[in-house]
Amino acid sequence: MTFERILIVCTGNICRSPMAETLLAARFTLAGHSSSVRSSGTFALTNHPADEPARTLMEARGYDLANHRARQITLETTRWAELILVMENHHREAVLALDPTARGKTYLLGHWSGQEIPDPYQRGEAIYARALSLIDAAVDNWLEMIGRKPS
């Protein structure tokens, strides 16, 4: 099973979802798949750049979040997506409150490990690094489960 349009959701769309969006899109590209990956927030800091610790961690991995600007989740984005991946259960609840038809396509990013990915915002570099580690593992799990993990 492949998904052409994937939406990743967190709260502010400045930490977790931009990192996950970037990693998932890059790994799909490596796997030769042309999925479109976007991110948004349930309470987005609209038009804000990615948070500095997130940008720094991603730069250390060779990814550039400099052009990211936070976006609020909308009914249009939930309807666009074939798969919606959220960081925490309350994000799933927010998505379903906005669009009840998204029920069958909205999952935790950490679904396969049964983990939520806690918000690192303003909690220090080590917490950001832990969040990125959880995101990294969850992205790999999704790619494995949908048959698109790069070798």
Secondary structure, 3 states (H helix, E strand, C coil): CCCCEEEEEECCCCCHHHHHHHHHHHHHHHCCCCCEEEEEECCCCCCCCCCHHHHHHHHHCCCCCCCCCCCECCHHHHHHCCEEEECCHHHHHHHHHHCHHHHHHEEECCHHHCCCCCCCCCCCHHHHHHHHHHHHHHHHHHHHHCCCCCC
